[in-house]
Amino acid sequence: MSTISRPGTIHDLVADATDHGYRVTVRLIRDWTERGLLDYPRRRPAGKGHGSRPALYSANQRNLFLTLLHHRPHNK
C-alpha cells in the first residue's frame, strides 16, 4: 500500500479508495467521521464573505482511511 503525504478533500479520499480497488461513497466517509473512526477535516475559510473552500483531511487521516478499508470485513 502506498503512503499518502498530502492532505486532501473528501473527494480525494474517495479517489484514494478507488485507486486501491475499494468502492466507497462520500456518505461512508461522513458516517465514519461522525462515529469517530476518522477525525473531522480541517475547515478552510475562503475569506471575508466568501464562504469556505473544501475542508481537508490530513495525510494521516487519508492513510488511516485506507487502512480501515483494508481491514473492513466486506472490503471490496
Buried (B, 14 or more C-beta within 10 A) or exposed (E): EEEBEEBBBBEBBBEBBEEBEBEBEEEBBEEBBEEEEBEEBEEEEEEEEEEEEEEBBBBEBBBBBBEEBEEEEEBE
